[in-house]
Amino acid sequence: MDVFLMVRRKKSTIFTDAKETTTVKELKKIIQGIMKVEPENQQLMNERGSEIFDDDKLLSDYNLTAQTARAQSPATVALSFRQDNGEFESLEITALSSPPELPEVMKPQEPQTHDLN
C-alpha cells in the first residue's frame, strides 16, 4: 500500500510517496535525489524528534501506513543533515504559514429569501 509523506527540514518541505515496505534507507535515497545529500549524512525521525529512524527498518515499523499517511493528510517525517563537525544538526522545522483571508467577493454569500405574499 502507498504511504504519503511530508519530509520537513527548516523551511523545506518535500512531498513524496512510498510503499509501506520501503526501508528508511530507500527513503533517504529518494531524498538524496531531491536534496543532493548522501543518505549517510541524513537523519530521519518522527516529527517531534523523539525517535530516530533506523535505516534497516520499514516505514510500516514506524506506523507509516496507508491508514496513517494518506494523500489528503500525509504523515510528517523530520529530516536533519550531518554538519561539518560530524554531528547531526538539531531538529528545526519552520511552522507552515496560514493562507490569507478570502476577499469579500469570494466568501460564501447568505442565500437571499424572497417574500411570496
N, C-alpha and C positions, 0 to 999 in steps of 0.2 A: 504494500500500500504506500501511496505517496504521503510524504510529510512536507509541510511548507514552513520555511524558516526565515526569520528576520535576524541576520547576524549584525550585531551593533558594536561599534567601537568609536568612542569620542563622538564626532559629528557624522560619521559614516554609517550607512545602513545598506546592507546587501540583502536583497530578497532572492531566495533560491528554493528549489525543491530537491528532494532526495527520496530514497526508499527507507522504510523503517529498518531494513537490513544493511544500510550503508554504515560503514565504520566511521569513527571520528576522524581517522587519518584520511579517508576518502573525502570527507567534507573539507578537511584542510586543503586537499589538492584542488577542490573546486574554488576555494577562497584564494589559493595561490594564483589560479588563472585570472582572477579579477584584480587582486591587490598586489601581485608580484612579490609576495613574501613567502619564503620557503616554509613548508609545513613544520619543520623542527623549530622555527622561530615564531610559531603561532601557539597560543594557548586558548582553548575554548572552555567555557564554563557556563553554568546556569546564569540567569540574568542578575542574580544577587551577588554572584561571585563566590558563593559559599561552597560550590562543588566543581572542581576542575575535572574535565572530561579526559578519560584515558583513551589513547589512540586506538587500542585494540578492541574497544567495546563498540557495540552497535548503538545507533541513535535510539532504538527502542529500549535499550538498557537505561536510558536517562528519561524515560517516559515521553519521548518524542515520537508519537504515534499518529496515525490518521485521525484518531479521536481528539488528540490534544493540540495538533498542529495542522489546522485546516487552512485552505486558501483564504477564506474570509477573515480568519484570525490566526495568523502564523505565530508559531512559538518563537520566543526571543532567546537567542544564544549570544552570550557576551564573548568578545574577542579581545585579546591583548597580544602585543608583539614583544619579542625579546629586544632589550636595549643593548647598546654597545658594551655595557659592563657585564653582559651575560644574564642579568636578571630580567624577569618579565615586568613590564610597566604595570602600575596599579590600575585597577579597573576604573574606567571613566567613560560614562555614556551620557551624552548631552540629551536633555529631555526633548521630545518631539514638540514642534510648535503647534499651536492651535490654528485652525483656519480662521480667516477674518469673518466678521459677521456679514450675513447676506444683506445686500442692498434692499431697500423697501420694496422696489418693484419685483423682486424675486421671492419675497416672503409669501407664504400662503395667505390668500385673502379669505375673509369670512364670507360664506355664501350669502347672497342677498335674498331676502324674502320679499315677496310681492303680496300686497293685500288683495284678496279676492272678495270684494263685497258684492 
